[in-house]
Amino acid sequence: MKQKFRVLVVGVGDMGSSHALGYSQLPGYDIAGFVVASNTSRAEKLAGDLGLSIPIYTDFYKAMKEIKPEVVSINTYT
């Protein structure tokens, strides 16, 4: 079996939540963590809704260092 790609989702607003839902339904991808600016409650709810037990970070660099994702989905304001 092929190794799954670890996905780090940055931002869990409408777009980030949509991306997380999409990745959660794709074979070959595992959501490995969320990064949020400060308030983790929305990320905690989203993780629960998707049946995920994953870390939630407020520090992007720490998340990158600890998770070492193959895919980063960036969903922040431009």
mmCIF file of the N, C-alpha and C atoms, coordinates in Angstrom:
data_MODEL
# 
_entry.id   MODEL 
# 
loop_
_atom_site.group_PDB 
_atom_site.id 
_atom_site.type_symbol 
_atom_site.label_atom_id 
_atom_site.label_alt_id 
_atom_site.label_comp_id 
_atom_site.label_asym_id 
_atom_site.label_entity_id 
_atom_site.label_seq_id 
_atom_site.pdbx_PDB_ins_code 
_atom_site.Cartn_x 
_atom_site.Cartn_y 
_atom_site.Cartn_z 
_atom_site.occupancy 
_atom_site.B_iso_or_equiv 
_atom_site.pdbx_formal_charge 
_atom_site.auth_seq_id 
_atom_site.auth_comp_id 
_atom_site.auth_asym_id 
_atom_site.auth_atom_id 
_atom_site.pdbx_PDB_model_num 
ATOM 1   N N  . MET A 1 1  ? 0.845   -1.189 0.000  1.00 0.00 ? 1  MET A N  1 
ATOM 2   C CA . MET A 1 1  ? 0.000   0.000  0.000  1.00 0.00 ? 1  MET A CA 1 
ATOM 3   C C  . MET A 1 1  ? 0.884   1.243  0.000  1.00 0.00 ? 1  MET A C  1 
ATOM 4   N N  . LYS A 1 2  ? 0.482   2.234  -0.729 1.00 0.00 ? 2  LYS A N  1 
ATOM 5   C CA . LYS A 1 2  ? 1.228   3.483  -0.791 1.00 0.00 ? 2  LYS A CA 1 
ATOM 6   C C  . LYS A 1 2  ? 1.127   4.236  0.522  1.00 0.00 ? 2  LYS A C  1 
ATOM 7   N N  . GLN A 1 3  ? 2.194   4.989  0.818  1.00 0.00 ? 3  GLN A N  1 
ATOM 8   C CA . GLN A 1 3  ? 2.181   5.840  2.003  1.00 0.00 ? 3  GLN A CA 1 
ATOM 9   C C  . GLN A 1 3  ? 1.234   7.012  1.763  1.00 0.00 ? 3  GLN A C  1 
ATOM 10  N N  . LYS A 1 4  ? 0.506   7.388  2.793  1.00 0.00 ? 4  LYS A N  1 
ATOM 11  C CA . LYS A 1 4  ? -0.391  8.532  2.683  1.00 0.00 ? 4  LYS A CA 1 
ATOM 12  C C  . LYS A 1 4  ? 0.388   9.828  2.906  1.00 0.00 ? 4  LYS A C  1 
ATOM 13  N N  . PHE A 1 5  ? -0.049  10.880 2.233  1.00 0.00 ? 5  PHE A N  1 
ATOM 14  C CA . PHE A 1 5  ? 0.530   12.203 2.425  1.00 0.00 ? 5  PHE A CA 1 
ATOM 15  C C  . PHE A 1 5  ? -0.057  12.829 3.679  1.00 0.00 ? 5  PHE A C  1 
ATOM 16  N N  . ARG A 1 6  ? 0.803   13.378 4.538  1.00 0.00 ? 6  ARG A N  1 
ATOM 17  C CA . ARG A 1 6  ? 0.356   14.106 5.731  1.00 0.00 ? 6  ARG A CA 1 
ATOM 18  C C  . ARG A 1 6  ? 0.053   15.545 5.321  1.00 0.00 ? 6  ARG A C  1 
ATOM 19  N N  . VAL A 1 7  ? -1.136  16.014 5.703  1.00 0.00 ? 7  VAL A N  1 
ATOM 20  C CA . VAL A 1 7  ? -1.591  17.354 5.338  1.00 0.00 ? 7  VAL A CA 1 
ATOM 21  C C  . VAL A 1 7  ? -1.687  18.218 6.588  1.00 0.00 ? 7  VAL A C  1 
ATOM 22  N N  . LEU A 1 8  ? -1.108  19.411 6.519  1.00 0.00 ? 8  LEU A N  1 
ATOM 23  C CA . LEU A 1 8  ? -1.255  20.419 7.562  1.00 0.00 ? 8  LEU A CA 1 
ATOM 24  C C  . LEU A 1 8  ? -2.179  21.492 7.004  1.00 0.00 ? 8  LEU A C  1 
ATOM 25  N N  . VAL A 1 9  ? -3.300  21.733 7.669  1.00 0.00 ? 9  VAL A N  1 
ATOM 26  C CA . VAL A 1 9  ? -4.262  22.736 7.223  1.00 0.00 ? 9  VAL A CA 1 
ATOM 27  C C  . VAL A 1 9  ? -4.055  23.998 8.054  1.00 0.00 ? 9  VAL A C  1 
ATOM 28  N N  . VAL A 1 10 ? -3.724  25.093 7.372  1.00 0.00 ? 10 VAL A N  1 
ATOM 29  C CA . VAL A 1 10 ? -3.459  26.371 8.033  1.00 0.00 ? 10 VAL A CA 1 
ATOM 30  C C  . VAL A 1 10 ? -4.666  27.274 7.816  1.00 0.00 ? 10 VAL A C  1 
ATOM 31  N N  . GLY A 1 11 ? -5.354  27.583 8.901  1.00 0.00 ? 11 GLY A N  1 
ATOM 32  C CA . GLY A 1 11 ? -6.576  28.374 8.836  1.00 0.00 ? 11 GLY A CA 1 
ATOM 33  C C  . GLY A 1 11 ? -7.780  27.460 8.714  1.00 0.00 ? 11 GLY A C  1 
ATOM 34  N N  . VAL A 1 12 ? -8.762  27.661 9.588  1.00 0.00 ? 12 VAL A N  1 
ATOM 35  C CA . VAL A 1 12 ? -9.950  26.800 9.573  1.00 0.00 ? 12 VAL A CA 1 
ATOM 36  C C  . VAL A 1 12 ? -11.236 27.619 9.483  1.00 0.00 ? 12 VAL A C  1 
ATOM 37  N N  . GLY A 1 13 ? -11.156 28.705 8.719  1.00 0.00 ? 13 GLY A N  1 
ATOM 38  C CA . GLY A 1 13 ? -12.377 29.451 8.418  1.00 0.00 ? 13 GLY A CA 1 
ATOM 39  C C  . GLY A 1 13 ? -13.167 28.670 7.374  1.00 0.00 ? 13 GLY A C  1 
ATOM 40  N N  . ASP A 1 14 ? -13.977 29.361 6.593  1.00 0.00 ? 14 ASP A N  1 
ATOM 41  C CA . ASP A 1 14 ? -14.800 28.674 5.591  1.00 0.00 ? 14 ASP A CA 1 
ATOM 42  C C  . ASP A 1 14 ? -13.949 27.895 4.583  1.00 0.00 ? 14 ASP A C  1 
ATOM 43  N N  . MET A 1 15 ? -12.909 28.528 4.053  1.00 0.00 ? 15 MET A N  1 
ATOM 44  C CA . MET A 1 15 ? -12.082 27.864 3.043  1.00 0.00 ? 15 MET A CA 1 
ATOM 45  C C  . MET A 1 15 ? -11.261 26.733 3.653  1.00 0.00 ? 15 MET A C  1 
ATOM 46  N N  . GLY A 1 16 ? -10.638 26.977 4.804  1.00 0.00 ? 16 GLY A N  1 
ATOM 47  C CA . GLY A 1 16 ? -9.850  25.930 5.453  1.00 0.00 ? 16 GLY A CA 1 
ATOM 48  C C  . GLY A 1 16 ? -10.698 24.734 5.843  1.00 0.00 ? 16 GLY A C  1 
ATOM 49  N N  . SER A 1 17 ? -11.895 24.999 6.334  1.00 0.00 ? 17 SER A N  1 
ATOM 50  C CA . SER A 1 17 ? -12.808 23.905 6.689  1.00 0.00 ? 17 SER A CA 1 
ATOM 51  C C  . SER A 1 17 ? -13.190 23.104 5.455  1.00 0.00 ? 17 SER A C  1 
ATOM 52  N N  . SER A 1 18 ? -13.416 23.800 4.346  1.00 0.00 ? 18 SER A N  1 
ATOM 53  C CA . SER A 1 18 ? -13.745 23.137 3.090  1.00 0.00 ? 18 SER A CA 1 
ATOM 54  C C  . SER A 1 18 ? -12.580 22.272 2.610  1.00 0.00 ? 18 SER A C  1 
ATOM 55  N N  . HIS A 1 19 ? -11.369 22.808 2.704  1.00 0.00 ? 19 HIS A N  1 
ATOM 56  C CA . HIS A 1 19 ? -10.190 22.034 2.305  1.00 0.00 ? 19 HIS A CA 1 
ATOM 57  C C  . HIS A 1 19 ? -10.019 20.817 3.205  1.00 0.00 ? 19 HIS A C  1 
ATOM 58  N N  . ALA A 1 20 ? -10.202 20.999 4.510  1.00 0.00 ? 20 ALA A N  1 
ATOM 59  C CA . ALA A 1 20 ? -10.073 19.880 5.452  1.00 0.00 ? 20 ALA A CA 1 
ATOM 60  C C  . ALA A 1 20 ? -11.085 18.786 5.121  1.00 0.00 ? 20 ALA A C  1 
ATOM 61  N N  . LEU A 1 21 ? -12.316 19.176 4.837  1.00 0.00 ? 21 LEU A N  1 
ATOM 62  C CA . LEU A 1 21 ? -13.343 18.201 4.468  1.00 0.00 ? 21 LEU A CA 1 
ATOM 63  C C  . LEU A 1 21 ? -12.930 17.448 3.204  1.00 0.00 ? 21 LEU A C  1 
ATOM 64  N N  . GLY A 1 22 ? -12.439 18.176 2.232  1.00 0.00 ? 22 GLY A N  1 
ATOM 65  C CA . GLY A 1 22 ? -12.002 17.549 0.986  1.00 0.00 ? 22 GLY A CA 1 
ATOM 66  C C  . GLY A 1 22 ? -10.869 16.560 1.198  1.00 0.00 ? 22 GLY A C  1 
ATOM 67  N N  . TYR A 1 23 ? -9.832  16.983 1.918  1.00 0.00 ? 23 TYR A N  1 
ATOM 68  C CA . TYR A 1 23 ? -8.703  16.085 2.179  1.00 0.00 ? 23 TYR A CA 1 
ATOM 69  C C  . TYR A 1 23 ? -9.131  14.877 3.000  1.00 0.00 ? 23 TYR A C  1 
ATOM 70  N N  . SER A 1 24 ? -10.083 15.062 3.904  1.00 0.00 ? 24 SER A N  1 
ATOM 71  C CA . SER A 1 24 ? -10.514 13.941 4.747  1.00 0.00 ? 24 SER A CA 1 
ATOM 72  C C  . SER A 1 24 ? -11.221 12.859 3.933  1.00 0.00 ? 24 SER A C  1 
ATOM 73  N N  . GLN A 1 25 ? -11.705 13.229 2.751  1.00 0.00 ? 25 GLN A N  1 
ATOM 74  C CA . GLN A 1 25 ? -12.434 12.278 1.910  1.00 0.00 ? 25 GLN A CA 1 
ATOM 75  C C  . GLN A 1 25 ? -11.587 11.694 0.780  1.00 0.00 ? 25 GLN A C  1 
ATOM 76  N N  . LEU A 1 26 ? -10.354 12.173 0.657  1.00 0.00 ? 26 LEU A N  1 
ATOM 77  C CA . LEU A 1 26 ? -9.489  11.688 -0.417 1.00 0.00 ? 26 LEU A CA 1 
ATOM 78  C C  . LEU A 1 26 ? -8.620  10.530 0.063  1.00 0.00 ? 26 LEU A C  1 
ATOM 79  N N  . PRO A 1 27 ? -8.631  9.422  -0.654 1.00 0.00 ? 27 PRO A N  1 
ATOM 80  C CA . PRO A 1 27 ? -7.709  8.351  -0.281 1.00 0.00 ? 27 PRO A CA 1 
ATOM 81  C C  . PRO A 1 27 ? -6.277  8.821  -0.557 1.00 0.00 ? 27 PRO A C  1 
ATOM 82  N N  . GLY A 1 28 ? -5.367  8.436  0.290  1.00 0.00 ? 28 GLY A N  1 
ATOM 83  C CA . GLY A 1 28 ? -3.978  8.822  0.093  1.00 0.00 ? 28 GLY A CA 1 
ATOM 84  C C  . GLY A 1 28 ? -3.566  10.063 0.856  1.00 0.00 ? 28 GLY A C  1 
ATOM 85  N N  . TYR A 1 29 ? -4.500  10.672 1.602  1.00 0.00 ? 29 TYR A N  1 
ATOM 86  C CA . TYR A 1 29 ? -4.197  11.870 2.373  1.00 0.00 ? 29 TYR A CA 1 
ATOM 87  C C  . TYR A 1 29 ? -4.706  11.711 3.800  1.00 0.00 ? 29 TYR A C  1 
ATOM 88  N N  . ASP A 1 30 ? -3.886  12.124 4.757  1.00 0.00 ? 30 ASP A N  1 
ATOM 89  C CA . ASP A 1 30 ? -4.283  12.156 6.168  1.00 0.00 ? 30 ASP A CA 1 
ATOM 90  C C  . ASP A 1 30 ? -4.073  13.559 6.702  1.00 0.00 ? 30 ASP A C  1 
ATOM 91  N N  . ILE A 1 31 ? -5.092  14.150 7.290  1.00 0.00 ? 31 ILE A N  1 
ATOM 92  C CA . ILE A 1 31 ? -4.916  15.447 7.936  1.00 0.00 ? 31 ILE A CA 1 
ATOM 93  C C  . ILE A 1 31 ? -4.137  15.202 9.217  1.00 0.00 ? 31 ILE A C  1 
ATOM 94  N N  . ALA A 1 32 ? -2.981  15.841 9.325  1.00 0.00 ? 32 ALA A N  1 
ATOM 95  C CA . ALA A 1 32 ? -2.078  15.605 10.449 1.00 0.00 ? 32 ALA A CA 1 
ATOM 96  C C  . ALA A 1 32 ? -2.157  16.694 11.508 1.00 0.00 ? 32 ALA A C  1 
ATOM 97  N N  . GLY A 1 33 ? -2.727  17.859 11.174 1.00 0.00 ? 33 GLY A N  1 
ATOM 98  C CA . GLY A 1 33 ? -2.839  18.935 12.147 1.00 0.00 ? 33 GLY A CA 1 
ATOM 99  C C  . GLY A 1 33 ? -3.467  20.174 11.545 1.00 0.00 ? 33 GLY A C  1 
ATOM 100 N N  . PHE A 1 34 ? -3.894  21.063 12.446 1.00 0.00 ? 34 PHE A N  1 
ATOM 101 C CA . PHE A 1 34 ? -4.430  22.367 12.065 1.00 0.00 ? 34 PHE A CA 1 
ATOM 102 C C  . PHE A 1 34 ? -3.551  23.445 12.683 1.00 0.00 ? 34 PHE A C  1 
ATOM 103 N N  . VAL A 1 35 ? -3.445  24.583 11.986 1.00 0.00 ? 35 VAL A N  1 
ATOM 104 C CA . VAL A 1 35 ? -2.794  25.772 12.537 1.00 0.00 ? 35 VAL A CA 1 
ATOM 105 C C  . VAL A 1 35 ? -3.815  26.894 12.515 1.00 0.00 ? 35 VAL A C  1 
ATOM 106 N N  . VAL A 1 36 ? -3.978  27.557 13.660 1.00 0.00 ? 36 VAL A N  1 
ATOM 107 C CA . VAL A 1 36 ? -4.907  28.683 13.775 1.00 0.00 ? 36 VAL A CA 1 
ATOM 108 C C  . VAL A 1 36 ? -4.175  29.873 14.373 1.00 0.00 ? 36 VAL A C  1 
ATOM 109 N N  . ALA A 1 37 ? -4.734  31.069 14.190 1.00 0.00 ? 37 ALA A N  1 
ATOM 110 C CA . ALA A 1 37 ? -4.100  32.280 14.707 1.00 0.00 ? 37 ALA A CA 1 
ATOM 111 C C  . ALA A 1 37 ? -4.078  32.311 16.230 1.00 0.00 ? 37 ALA A C  1 
ATOM 112 N N  . SER A 1 38 ? -5.196  32.013 16.858 1.00 0.00 ? 38 SER A N  1 
ATOM 113 C CA . SER A 1 38 ? -5.213  32.062 18.329 1.00 0.00 ? 38 SER A CA 1 
ATOM 114 C C  . SER A 1 38 ? -6.315  31.213 18.936 1.00 0.00 ? 38 SER A C  1 
ATOM 115 N N  . ASN A 1 39 ? -7.540  31.398 18.496 1.00 0.00 ? 39 ASN A N  1 
ATOM 116 C CA . ASN A 1 39 ? -8.673  30.692 19.090 1.00 0.00 ? 39 ASN A CA 1 
ATOM 117 C C  . ASN A 1 39 ? -8.778  29.284 18.502 1.00 0.00 ? 39 ASN A C  1 
ATOM 118 N N  . THR A 1 40 ? -8.565  28.285 19.340 1.00 0.00 ? 40 THR A N  1 
ATOM 119 C CA . THR A 1 40 ? -8.546  26.905 18.848 1.00 0.00 ? 40 THR A CA 1 
ATOM 120 C C  . THR A 1 40 ? -9.922  26.234 18.826 1.00 0.00 ? 40 THR A C  1 
ATOM 121 N N  . SER A 1 41 ? -10.950 26.899 19.327 1.00 0.00 ? 41 SER A N  1 
ATOM 122 C CA . SER A 1 41 ? -12.254 26.237 19.465 1.00 0.00 ? 41 SER A CA 1 
ATOM 123 C C  . SER A 1 41 ? -12.841 25.789 18.127 1.00 0.00 ? 41 SER A C  1 
ATOM 124 N N  . ARG A 1 42 ? -12.719 26.599 17.089 1.00 0.00 ? 42 ARG A N  1 
ATOM 125 C CA . ARG A 1 42 ? -13.258 26.204 15.778 1.00 0.00 ? 42 ARG A CA 1 
ATOM 126 C C  . ARG A 1 42 ? -12.497 25.001 15.224 1.00 0.00 ? 42 ARG A C  1 
ATOM 127 N N  . ALA A 1 43 ? -11.178 24.983 15.417 1.00 0.00 ? 43 ALA A N  1 
ATOM 128 C CA . ALA A 1 43 ? -10.370 23.850 14.956 1.00 0.00 ? 43 ALA A CA 1 
ATOM 129 C C  . ALA A 1 43 ? -10.719 22.587 15.728 1.00 0.00 ? 43 ALA A C  1 
ATOM 130 N N  . GLU A 1 44 ? -10.946 22.724 17.022 1.00 0.00 ? 44 GLU A N  1 
ATOM 131 C CA . GLU A 1 44 ? -11.326 21.567 17.840 1.00 0.00 ? 44 GLU A CA 1 
ATOM 132 C C  . GLU A 1 44 ? -12.665 20.999 17.373 1.00 0.00 ? 44 GLU A C  1 
ATOM 133 N N  . LYS A 1 45 ? -13.617 21.879 17.077 1.00 0.00 ? 45 LYS A N  1 
ATOM 134 C CA . LYS A 1 45 ? -14.930 21.431 16.596 1.00 0.00 ? 45 LYS A CA 1 
ATOM 135 C C  . LYS A 1 45 ? -14.800 20.750 15.237 1.00 0.00 ? 45 LYS A C  1 
ATOM 136 N N  . LEU A 1 46 ? -14.032 21.346 14.349 1.00 0.00 ? 46 LEU A N  1 
ATOM 137 C CA . LEU A 1 46 ? -13.848 20.770 13.018 1.00 0.00 ? 46 LEU A CA 1 
ATOM 138 C C  . LEU A 1 46 ? -13.192 19.393 13.112 1.00 0.00 ? 46 LEU A C  1 
ATOM 139 N N  . ALA A 1 47 ? -12.169 19.280 13.929 1.00 0.00 ? 47 ALA A N  1 
ATOM 140 C CA . ALA A 1 47 ? -11.508 17.979 14.110 1.00 0.00 ? 47 ALA A CA 1 
ATOM 141 C C  . ALA A 1 47 ? -12.513 16.944 14.610 1.00 0.00 ? 47 ALA A C  1 
ATOM 142 N N  . GLY A 1 48 ? -13.321 17.325 15.576 1.00 0.00 ? 48 GLY A N  1 
ATOM 143 C CA . GLY A 1 48 ? -14.342 16.416 16.096 1.00 0.00 ? 48 GLY A CA 1 
ATOM 144 C C  . GLY A 1 48 ? -15.362 16.025 15.042 1.00 0.00 ? 48 GLY A C  1 
ATOM 145 N N  . ASP A 1 49 ? -15.814 17.009 14.258 1.00 0.00 ? 49 ASP A N  1 
ATOM 146 C CA . ASP A 1 49 ? -16.794 16.739 13.200 1.00 0.00 ? 49 ASP A CA 1 
ATOM 147 C C  . ASP A 1 49 ? -16.249 15.767 12.151 1.00 0.00 ? 49 ASP A C  1 
ATOM 148 N N  . LEU A 1 50 ? -14.932 15.829 11.923 1.00 0.00 ? 50 LEU A N  1 
ATOM 149 C CA . LEU A 1 50 ? -14.303 14.962 10.927 1.00 0.00 ? 50 LEU A CA 1 
ATOM 150 C C  . LEU A 1 50 ? -13.799 13.656 11.535 1.00 0.00 ? 50 LEU A C  1 
ATOM 151 N N  . GLY A 1 51 ? -13.997 13.505 12.842 1.00 0.00 ? 51 GLY A N  1 
ATOM 152 C CA . GLY A 1 51 ? -13.552 12.283 13.517 1.00 0.00 ? 51 GLY A CA 1 
ATOM 153 C C  . GLY A 1 51 ? -12.046 12.183 13.642 1.00 0.00 ? 51 GLY A C  1 
ATOM 154 N N  . LEU A 1 52 ? -11.387 13.337 13.753 1.00 0.00 ? 52 LEU A N  1 
ATOM 155 C CA . LEU A 1 52 ? -9.931  13.369 13.826 1.00 0.00 ? 52 LEU A CA 1 
ATOM 156 C C  . LEU A 1 52 ? -9.449  13.635 15.242 1.00 0.00 ? 52 LEU A C  1 
ATOM 157 N N  . SER A 1 53 ? -8.383  12.987 15.603 1.00 0.00 ? 53 SER A N  1 
ATOM 158 C CA . SER A 1 53 ? -7.685  13.270 16.857 1.00 0.00 ? 53 SER A CA 1 
ATOM 159 C C  . SER A 1 53 ? -6.295  13.750 16.456 1.00 0.00 ? 53 SER A C  1 
ATOM 160 N N  . ILE A 1 54 ? -6.182  15.069 16.248 1.00 0.00 ? 54 ILE A N  1 
ATOM 161 C CA . ILE A 1 54 ? -4.948  15.648 15.712 1.00 0.00 ? 54 ILE A CA 1 
ATOM 162 C C  . ILE A 1 54 ? -4.534  16.848 16.553 1.00 0.00 ? 54 ILE A C  1 
ATOM 163 N N  . PRO A 1 55 ? -3.251  17.220 16.490 1.00 0.00 ? 55 PRO A N  1 
ATOM 164 C CA . PRO A 1 55 ? -2.816  18.411 17.219 1.00 0.00 ? 55 PRO A CA 1 
ATOM 165 C C  . PRO A 1 55 ? -3.301  19.688 16.537 1.00 0.00 ? 55 PRO A C  1 
ATOM 166 N N  . ILE A 1 56 ? -3.524  20.697 17.372 1.00 0.00 ? 56 ILE A N  1 
ATOM 167 C CA . ILE A 1 56 ? -3.910  22.021 16.886 1.00 0.00 ? 56 ILE A CA 1 
ATOM 168 C C  . ILE A 1 56 ? -2.855  22.996 17.377 1.00 0.00 ? 56 ILE A C  1 
ATOM 169 N N  . TYR A 1 57 ? -2.267  23.723 16.444 1.00 0.00 ? 57 TYR A N  1 
ATOM 170 C CA . TYR A 1 57 ? -1.158  24.623 16.746 1.00 0.00 ? 57 TYR A CA 1 
ATOM 171 C C  . TYR A 1 57 ? -1.568  26.078 16.557 1.00 0.00 ? 57 TYR A C  1 
ATOM 172 N N  . THR A 1 58 ? -0.884  26.952 17.279 1.00 0.00 ? 58 THR A N  1 
ATOM 173 C CA . THR A 1 58 ? -0.985  28.388 17.025 1.00 0.00 ? 58 THR A CA 1 
ATOM 174 C C  . THR A 1 58 ? 0.338   28.909 16.472 1.00 0.00 ? 58 THR A C  1 
ATOM 175 N N  . ASP A 1 59 ? 1.313   28.033 16.316 1.00 0.00 ? 59 ASP A N  1 
ATOM 176 C CA . ASP A 1 59 ? 2.639   28.388 15.800 1.00 0.00 ? 59 ASP A CA 1 
ATOM 177 C C  . ASP A 1 59 ? 2.916   27.550 14.547 1.00 0.00 ? 59 ASP A C  1 
ATOM 178 N N  . PHE A 1 60 ? 2.914   28.208 13.403 1.00 0.00 ? 60 PHE A N  1 
ATOM 179 C CA . PHE A 1 60 ? 3.119   27.524 12.126 1.00 0.00 ? 60 PHE A CA 1 
ATOM 180 C C  . PHE A 1 60 ? 4.449   26.779 12.083 1.00 0.00 ? 60 PHE A C  1 
ATOM 181 N N  . TYR A 1 61 ? 5.511   27.431 12.532 1.00 0.00 ? 61 TYR A N  1 
ATOM 182 C CA . TYR A 1 61 ? 6.842   26.823 12.444 1.00 0.00 ? 61 TYR A CA 1 
ATOM 183 C C  . TYR A 1 61 ? 6.968   25.594 13.338 1.00 0.00 ? 61 TYR A C  1 
ATOM 184 N N  . LYS A 1 62 ? 6.355   25.637 14.497 1.00 0.00 ? 62 LYS A N  1 
ATOM 185 C CA . LYS A 1 62 ? 6.352   24.474 15.389 1.00 0.00 ? 62 LYS A CA 1 
ATOM 186 C C  . LYS A 1 62 ? 5.593   23.323 14.732 1.00 0.00 ? 62 LYS A C  1 
ATOM 187 N N  . ALA A 1 63 ? 4.458   23.631 14.119 1.00 0.00 ? 63 ALA A N  1 
ATOM 188 C CA . ALA A 1 63 ? 3.676   22.600 13.432 1.00 0.00 ? 63 ALA A CA 1 
ATOM 189 C C  . ALA A 1 63 ? 4.490   21.967 12.307 1.00 0.00 ? 63 ALA A C  1 
ATOM 190 N N  . MET A 1 64 ? 5.161   22.783 11.526 1.00 0.00 ? 64 MET A N  1 
ATOM 191 C CA . MET A 1 64 ? 5.979   22.263 10.429 1.00 0.00 ? 64 MET A CA 1 
ATOM 192 C C  . MET A 1 64 ? 7.090   21.364 10.949 1.00 0.00 ? 64 MET A C  1 
ATOM 193 N N  . LYS A 1 65 ? 7.737   21.800 12.014 1.00 0.00 ? 65 LYS A N  1 
ATOM 194 C CA . LYS A 1 65 ? 8.853   21.038 12.585 1.00 0.00 ? 65 LYS A CA 1 
ATOM 195 C C  . LYS A 1 65 ? 8.382   19.699 13.149 1.00 0.00 ? 65 LYS A C  1 
ATOM 196 N N  . GLU A 1 66 ? 7.258   19.705 13.847 1.00 0.00 ? 66 GLU A N  1 
ATOM 197 C CA . GLU A 1 66 ? 6.784   18.489 14.509 1.00 0.00 ? 66 GLU A CA 1 
ATOM 198 C C  . GLU A 1 66 ? 6.076   17.523 13.557 1.00 0.00 ? 66 GLU A C  1 
ATOM 199 N N  . ILE A 1 67 ? 5.289   18.036 12.637 1.00 0.00 ? 67 ILE A N  1 
ATOM 200 C CA . ILE A 1 67 ? 4.506   17.171 11.754 1.00 0.00 ? 67 ILE A CA 1 
ATOM 201 C C  . ILE A 1 67 ? 5.287   16.743 10.515 1.00 0.00 ? 67 ILE A C  1 
ATOM 202 N N  . LYS A 1 68 ? 6.100   17.657 9.989  1.00 0.00 ? 68 LYS A N  1 
ATOM 203 C CA . LYS A 1 68 ? 6.826   17.402 8.746  1.00 0.00 ? 68 LYS A CA 1 
ATOM 204 C C  . LYS A 1 68 ? 5.868   16.946 7.623  1.00 0.00 ? 68 LYS A C  1 
ATOM 205 N N  . PRO A 1 69 ? 4.892   17.799 7.313  1.00 0.00 ? 69 PRO A N  1 
ATOM 206 C CA . PRO A 1 69 ? 3.880   17.402 6.323  1.00 0.00 ? 69 PRO A CA 1 
ATOM 207 C C  . PRO A 1 69 ? 4.435   17.375 4.902  1.00 0.00 ? 69 PRO A C  1 
ATOM 208 N N  . GLU A 1 70 ? 3.834   16.555 4.079  1.00 0.00 ? 70 GLU A N  1 
ATOM 209 C CA . GLU A 1 70 ? 4.139   16.578 2.645  1.00 0.00 ? 70 GLU A CA 1 
ATOM 210 C C  . GLU A 1 70 ? 3.277   17.616 1.928  1.00 0.00 ? 70 GLU A C  1 
ATOM 211 N N  . VAL A 1 71 ? 2.133   17.957 2.511  1.00 0.00 ? 71 VAL A N  1 
ATOM 212 C CA . VAL A 1 71 ? 1.197   18.909 1.907  1.00 0.00 ? 71 VAL A CA 1 
ATOM 213 C C  . VAL A 1 71 ? 0.818   19.952 2.952  1.00 0.00 ? 71 VAL A C  1 
ATOM 214 N N  . VAL A 1 72 ? 0.846   21.233 2.550  1.00 0.00 ? 72 VAL A N  1 
ATOM 215 C CA . VAL A 1 72 ? 0.389   22.317 3.419  1.00 0.00 ? 72 VAL A CA 1 
ATOM 216 C C  . VAL A 1 72 ? -0.714  23.067 2.677  1.00 0.00 ? 72 VAL A C  1 
ATOM 217 N N  . SER A 1 73 ? -1.891  23.104 3.278  1.00 0.00 ? 73 SER A N  1 
ATOM 218 C CA . SER A 1 73 ? -3.036  23.804 2.710  1.00 0.00 ? 73 SER A CA 1 
ATOM 219 C C  . SER A 1 73 ? -3.161  25.138 3.440  1.00 0.00 ? 73 SER A C  1 
ATOM 220 N N  . ILE A 1 74 ? -2.794  26.234 2.765  1.00 0.00 ? 74 ILE A N  1 
ATOM 221 C CA . ILE A 1 74 ? -2.781  27.556 3.399  1.00 0.00 ? 74 ILE A CA 1 
ATOM 222 C C  . ILE A 1 74 ? -4.073  28.282 3.051  1.00 0.00 ? 74 ILE A C  1 
ATOM 223 N N  . ASN A 1 75 ? -4.831  28.611 4.101  1.00 0.00 ? 75 ASN A N  1 
ATOM 224 C CA . ASN A 1 75 ? -6.156  29.216 3.945  1.00 0.00 ? 75 ASN A CA 1 
ATOM 225 C C  . ASN A 1 75 ? -6.274  30.427 4.849  1.00 0.00 ? 75 ASN A C  1 
ATOM 226 N N  . THR A 1 76 ? -5.424  31.412 4.606  1.00 0.00 ? 76 THR A N  1 
ATOM 227 C CA . THR A 1 76 ? -5.416  32.614 5.432  1.00 0.00 ? 76 THR A CA 1 
ATOM 228 C C  . THR A 1 76 ? -5.792  33.814 4.570  1.00 0.00 ? 76 THR A C  1 
ATOM 229 N N  . TYR A 1 77 ? -6.047  34.919 5.227  1.00 0.00 ? 77 TYR A N  1 
ATOM 230 C CA . TYR A 1 77 ? -6.400  36.142 4.506  1.00 0.00 ? 77 TYR A CA 1 
ATOM 231 C C  . TYR A 1 77 ? -5.256  36.582 3.618  1.00 0.00 ? 77 TYR A C  1 
ATOM 232 N N  . THR A 1 78 ? -5.610  37.133 2.460  1.00 0.00 ? 78 THR A N  1 
ATOM 233 C CA . THR A 1 78 ? -4.584  37.626 1.537  1.00 0.00 ? 78 THR A CA 1 
ATOM 234 C C  . THR A 1 78 ? -4.641  39.124 1.466  1.00 0.00 ? 78 THR A C  1 
# 
